[in-house]
């Protein structure tokens, strides 16, 4: 059969000459570890980063429970190294971002980085809560309104985490919902109303919306204009911090004050 097929060939051109360019990530290659249940972060990163010449991000997924509790969050540590291993093996990655805010808080920044460095030694590493702290300092914000979807145990842990890193959190609000799949479907109007309610409090100078499942980035510019204060979220801050750690310093317009800021 193969001989019959070959006899029908009119052209069989082999070893066609080619040249190599620098690839689509010649300015920055971002590695992103996404939770198995996450519906949102890839959509929001595409909204912010698509179309920027020489910039690309590459994802892998990490198993997690849709029920977000301190216990289920801690379990994710065991799979971080393997998820890192799956991102462009043997090729350059300029930064690895572990995309779980509450998970990074429970596991700890140092442990997350240690698991990443098992596969990518020396590569800069970030996560949403560390990125938010860096981002809020970059826009000179120190007194936060914190909005989350989490149950109260996680909320109190997160407030304590932020305070230990030099930020004040006098205002806090939560949707108080444990199911990550449903958190991803909290609509834009609900998030907007909550941000405005909390952010208008005179004791705060910025708003941080925690959780990679919550959608915010396409509203950031409008919300900042209405509040007169910086607004950021897990996905928003993580993208900014990943870019800066990867050496990409150009501002990205249309997505709020942080996306125009340098590392503090």
C-alpha positions in Angstrom: 0.0 0.0 0.0 2.8 2.4 0.9 4.5 1.8 -2.5 1.2 2.5 -4.3 0.8 5.8 -2.4 4.4 6.8 -3.1 3.9 6.2 -6.8 1.1 8.7 -6.8 3.3 11.5 -5.4 4.0 14.3 -7.9 6.2 16.2 -5.5 8.0 14.9 -2.4 10.2 17.8 -1.3 12.3 17.0 1.7 14.7 19.1 3.8 13.2 22.4 2.7 15.5 25.2 3.9 14.3 27.3 6.9 15.4 30.0 9.3 14.7 30.4 12.9 13.4 33.6 14.5 13.5 34.5 18.2 10.1 33.0 18.9 6.9 34.5 20.3 8.4 34.9 23.8 11.6 36.7 22.9 11.0 39.5 25.4 9.5 37.5 28.3 8.4 33.9 28.8 6.1 33.6 31.8 5.3 30.3 33.4 1.9 30.0 35.0 0.7 27.2 37.4 -3.1 27.3 37.3 -5.5 25.4 39.7 -7.5 22.6 38.2 -10.7 24.4 39.2 -9.7 27.9 37.9 -12.0 29.3 35.3 -10.7 32.8 35.2 -7.0 33.6 35.3 -6.1 32.6 31.7 -9.0 34.7 30.4 -7.9 37.7 32.4 -4.2 37.3 31.5 -5.1 37.1 27.8 -7.2 40.3 28.2 -4.2 42.1 29.5 -1.3 40.5 27.7 -2.4 39.4 24.2 -0.9 41.3 21.4 2.2 42.5 23.2 5.1 41.7 20.8 7.6 39.2 22.3 5.6 38.3 25.4 3.9 34.9 26.0 2.8 32.9 28.9 2.7 29.1 29.3 0.4 27.2 31.7 0.2 24.0 33.5 -2.6 22.8 35.8 -2.3 21.5 39.3 -4.9 19.3 41.0 -7.0 20.9 43.8 -10.3 20.5 45.5 -13.1 22.8 44.6 -13.8 23.2 48.3 -11.5 25.9 49.5 -10.4 25.3 53.2 -7.0 25.7 54.9 -6.7 21.9 54.8 -7.4 21.5 51.0 -5.1 24.4 50.2 -2.2 22.9 52.1 -2.5 19.7 50.1 -1.5 21.5 46.9 2.1 21.8 47.9 2.9 18.2 46.9 2.2 18.9 43.2 3.8 22.3 42.7 7.2 20.8 41.5 5.6 18.5 39.0 3.3 21.3 37.6 6.5 23.4 37.2 8.2 20.6 35.3 5.4 20.5 32.7 6.0 24.1 31.6 8.2 24.3 28.4 10.7 21.6 29.6 14.3 22.4 28.5 13.3 25.9 27.3 13.7 29.3 28.8 11.2 30.5 31.4 11.8 33.9 32.9 9.5 33.6 35.9 7.1 31.0 37.4 3.8 32.3 38.9 1.9 30.0 41.2 -1.7 31.1 40.8 -3.4 30.5 44.0 -3.7 33.4 46.5 -5.1 31.6 49.5 -3.0 28.5 48.7 0.3 30.5 48.7 -0.7 32.1 52.0 -1.4 28.7 53.7 1.6 26.9 52.2 3.9 29.9 52.6 5.9 31.9 50.1 9.1 30.2 50.9 7.7 26.7 50.5 6.0 27.6 47.2 9.3 28.9 45.9 11.2 25.9 47.1 8.9 23.5 45.3 9.2 25.6 42.1 13.0 25.7 42.4 13.2 21.9 42.5 12.5 22.0 38.8 13.5 25.6 37.9 16.4 26.5 40.2 17.3 30.2 40.2 14.1 31.2 38.3 12.2 34.1 39.9 9.0 32.9 41.5 5.9 34.8 42.6 2.3 34.2 43.7 -0.8 36.4 43.9 -0.5 37.4 47.6 3.2 38.2 47.3 2.5 40.0 44.1 -0.3 42.0 45.7 2.0 43.1 48.6 4.6 44.2 46.1 2.1 45.9 43.9 0.4 47.9 46.6 3.8 49.1 47.8 4.6 50.1 44.2 1.5 52.4 44.1 2.3 53.6 47.6 -0.9 52.2 49.2 -0.8 51.1 52.8 -4.3 51.0 54.1 -6.5 48.4 52.3 -10.0 47.4 51.7 -9.8 43.6 51.3 -12.5 41.8 49.3 -12.5 38.0 49.2 -14.9 35.1 48.4 -13.5 33.0 51.2 -14.9 31.6 54.4 -14.0 33.4 57.6 -11.1 31.3 58.7 -9.2 32.1 55.5 -10.2 35.7 55.6 -8.7 36.2 59.1 -5.5 34.4 58.0 -5.2 36.6 55.0 -5.7 39.8 56.9 -3.0 38.7 59.4 -0.6 37.9 56.5 -1.0 41.3 55.0 -0.6 43.1 58.4 2.6 41.1 59.0 4.0 42.5 55.8 3.5 46.1 56.8 0.0 46.8 55.4 -3.1 47.9 57.3 -6.5 46.3 56.6 -9.1 48.4 58.4 -11.9 47.3 56.0 -12.7 43.8 54.9 -15.6 42.1 53.1 -16.3 38.6 51.8 -18.8 36.7 49.7 -18.2 33.9 52.2 -18.5 31.1 49.6 -16.4 27.9 49.7 -17.1 26.5 46.2 -14.4 27.6 43.8 -16.4 26.7 40.7 -19.2 28.9 41.8 -16.9 31.7 42.9 -15.8 32.0 39.2 -19.4 32.7 38.3 -19.9 35.7 40.7 -20.9 38.3 38.2 -19.2 41.6 37.4 -22.0 43.6 39.0 -21.6 41.9 42.3 -17.8 42.4 42.4 -18.2 46.0 41.3 -20.7 46.9 44.0 -18.6 45.3 46.7 -15.4 47.1 45.5 -17.2 50.4 45.5 -18.8 49.8 48.9 -15.6 48.8 50.6 -13.3 51.2 48.7 -15.3 54.3 49.5 -14.5 54.0 53.2 -12.4 57.0 54.1 -9.9 54.9 56.1 -8.5 53.1 53.0 -6.3 54.2 50.1 -6.6 51.1 47.9 -8.7 48.0 47.3 -7.3 44.4 46.9 -9.7 41.8 45.5 -8.3 38.4 46.5 -8.8 35.1 44.6 -7.7 34.1 41.1 -11.3 32.9 40.4 -12.9 36.4 40.8 -13.1 38.5 37.7 -11.9 42.1 37.9 -9.3 43.2 35.4 -11.6 44.6 32.8 -13.2 46.8 35.4 -10.0 48.1 37.1 -9.7 51.3 35.2 -13.3 52.3 35.6 -13.3 51.4 39.3 -10.2 53.4 39.9 -11.7 56.4 38.2 -14.9 56.2 40.4 -13.0 55.7 43.6 -9.9 57.8 43.0 -7.8 55.0 44.5 -5.8 52.1 43.2 -7.6 48.8 42.7 -5.9 45.5 42.1 -6.7 41.8 42.3 -4.9 38.5 42.4 -4.8 38.0 38.7 -4.0 41.7 38.0 -1.2 41.9 40.6 0.2 38.5 39.6 0.5 39.5 35.9 2.2 42.8 36.8 4.7 41.2 39.2 5.5 38.4 36.8 6.2 40.9 34.1 8.5 43.0 36.3 10.4 39.9 37.6 10.8 38.7 34.1 12.4 42.1 33.1 9.5 43.5 31.2 9.1 47.1 32.3 6.9 48.7 29.7 3.6 50.1 31.0 0.4 48.4 29.8 -2.4 50.9 29.3 -6.0 50.5 30.0 -5.7 48.3 33.1 -5.2 50.7 36.0 -2.4 52.4 37.9 -0.4 49.3 38.8 0.1 48.2 35.2 2.0 51.5 34.7 4.1 51.1 37.9 7.7 49.9 38.4 8.8 47.6 41.2 9.2 49.7 44.4 
